[in-house]
């Protein structure tokens, strides 16, 4: 069954555009925050129908309480909807690192999953071998190590998405995050990047991401993959070994 949609509405499209301009956002900025492509966002502003599963992302991007405006949504309260009943809630992580850690994992992984799906949708319509660096707007090219940018093709992005899903399933079923590969570590780091702005808006103090740093910093991911270091193929953190268990 196809996703439900809100009816086409020119007035709503005008309101979306006006709100975006009021917030000082470019189309690319708004689309990125909403987890949709730029062409999709342009359609929203023209009054096209909106899938109901995309409404939350639009409201979050525009800080609306509901589609169309009304009372302005306070992003500071959105995290109250994230608790032990949420999908992928890491109960053991919450006990060890606190609620902020668990909230950041749930929110960050949801956003990252949306961004990864958006990149896959674009790559699926491009020639074999195309990579995220060739996309007009990519959700991953600024999150992943730049040395291997041209290696992030459809197959890799698919594997990356599987890693995110596996981590979420692990959290939901065991309450813990089970890391097996470098791709898993990069997914965790990317989740924190995705959650960063929201965690600040929600009023969480610095240190909410300690749970993640304990994982990827110990593996020297930042030192080798997010610096000016060149990583040779013989190194365990080279792209060719990212999915090796």
Buried (B, 14 or more C-beta within 10 A) or exposed (E): EEEEBBEEBEEBBEBBBEBBEEEEBEBEBBBBBBBBBBEBBBBBBEBBBBBEEBBBBBBBBBBBEEBBBEEEBEBEEBBEEBEEEBEBBBBEBBEBBBBBBBBBBBBBBBBBBBBBBBBBEBBEEEEEEBBBEBBEBBBBBEBBBEBBBEBBBBEBBBEBBBBBBBBBEBBBEEBEBEBBBBBBBBBBBBBBBBBBEBBEBBEBEEEBBBBBBEBBBEBEBEEBBBEEEEBEEEBEBBBEBBBEE
